[in-house]
Each structure stands twice: as C-alpha cells, then as structure tokens.
C-alpha cells in the first residue's frame, strides 16, 4: 500500500533508514531532508539537517509517517494554552513551512480552531488568513474536541487565580501551577 504523503511530513525510508522532512514530491518519489543527531563540541546534542535525498514513496510505510496533525499530547496542549494565556497569537517558528502546509482545524463552539506546522500555539483569526493559504483540513476528531474542552475548562478555572496579577513571568508560573492542579483533578498529569 502506498501511503499518502504531504510536503512537511516527517518520514523514514524503510530501506535506507534515512528520516527527515518531505520537501518535494514528484510522481512516485519524494525528496527528504534527512535529520541526524550529532554531538557538539561541548558534548551537547545537535539536530543537523543534511542535503535532500530521493526516496521512493513505496518504500515509506504508514507507521513511519509522523504528522503533527495527529492528536497533540497533553504537554503540547498545555503549551498551546500557555501561549494563549500570554494573550499571544501563535508564535511563528518556521514561516515558510507554515505557509506551505495546510492548517489542521477542528470546530469548537462554532469557531474554527487551527494550528499549522511551523507555528507554536493556536492561530488567531488574522493568522489563519495569512498561514492557511494552502488550505484547511478538517477531520472528525471527537477525542481532540473532548480533550480541548477539558483543557479549556481547566484553563478558565486556573485563570481565575491570576486575574488580579500583573502580566509577567510570575503570573505565568502561578498559572502553570494552577493548570497542573486543575488538570490533575481531571486525571491528567503534566
């Protein structure tokens, strides 16, 4: 079975073992920018992107494809809510990637909530217009909506604890502690 591949997906070629981001697709081949981990001069680990290589799509198995569009982890959701708590729009980390890939969206309380590869946090409406130019993908994701609802309720309760505090690092630290307590009540440990 040939898997469905999109630009921006992270894939692994089962024959060569090369893994990386898909940068182009042509007929039955993809170009992958392999990412390898090297040890730096001070002993730290560095993620290094190598020049693109070609791989046959048929050599990619579905379980080798990882997409951010899949359900975000509890830590990722907490990070999204943290960005929102700072009253920030999504933080753009890779503008080219954000514009080149479709946004993943779901509907919550009648509103489009979207994220994009290359951006940390949910996109504000203006950002959706700018970064969802490659389209919006909607999938029925009842588990995501349920988890988002749980996180949103916890965030609302946690926000009550910091409403009177001035903005800043201390406020964020108090909010993160409050979120941890509120999520713990829901059986979610972060």
Secondary structure, 3 states (H helix, E strand, C coil): CCCCCCCCCEEECCCCCCEEEEEEEECCEEEEEEEEEEECCCCCEEEEECCCEEEEHHHCCHHHCECCCCCCCHHHHHHHHHHHHCCCCCEECCHHHHHHCCEEEEEECCEEEEECCCEECCCCHHHHHHHCCCCEEECCCHHHHHHHHHHHHHHHHHHHCCCCCCCCHHHHHHHHHHHHHHHHHCCCCC
